[in-house]
Amino acid sequence: MREITPKRIIEMKGKEKIAMITAYDYPSALLADKAGFDIIFVGDSLGMVVYGDKNTLNVSMDQMIFHTRAVAKAVRRALVLADMPFGSYEVSVEEGIKNAIKLIQAGADAVKIEGGYDHKKLVKRLVRMGIPVMGHTGLTPQRYLRLGGYRIMGENEEEIEEILRDAKALEKSGAFAVVLEFVLADVAKLVTEEISIPTIGIGSGPYVDGQVLVWHDVLGLSEFSPPFAKRYVNLKEVIFEAISKFKKEVKEGAFPGREHYWEFQDKDKFEEIKERVLRKI
Ligand code: KIV
């Protein structure tokens, strides 16, 4: 069992900020775990940042399983959280349970679903059978068609009510935390004060119990980044420079250098072997 458990995440509320980042493959997850993140999250954002989709609606269970497996192999300390993709839990509670089991069997410690109030039954059943669940409200990208695009949430009474209702339903159903995405900071603060489980914000200001960002946004690898994401390094530039140098050296014959290949020590012996081989073939 990994060191960071859902129980530990709950205990961190009000004491220590929770640091969460997405990761989609083995080398990234190794680094995120080494850096000391509390939660390493295989988000369905992989559809956009890894596969180049325009939204997250086409991500499949197979994609989530493959990437969860790779991440889970790398992580020793952090809690590994896997996203339930669009269509994997909306049709029926039974199907949601079957799909959540697949992610746990791929090595996740917990699953995340988008929404709250509408999925009370599923959350309760999963928790009862031993599968920890994180909820997600505010901007829920899987519902972006209904929401009319990616926009800030909580600007009117109806939306504030819906966000708070989701968060409270998740708490009551046994979820161990809830993501608040792109919610006005005042609303995120209200929710954080109103529920006993941690809130993890993304684009929702500082008055939450933790923060999450997408790997590619943090590292400057995304094609498009949301306005709330902070880029800590421009890896796109670093990588472009490195691969361009490699290409140039190939074209100029400068790569491989003498340290990157091996030759026969005994040239006469090679000539003998060569003659024999050429005669045979
Ligand atoms: O899939 C994802 O990366 C997410 C985060 C934005 C929280 O859901």
Residues whose N, C-alpha, C, O or C-beta is under 5 A from the ligand:
A	BS01	KIV	T22 G43 D44 S45 V179 I202
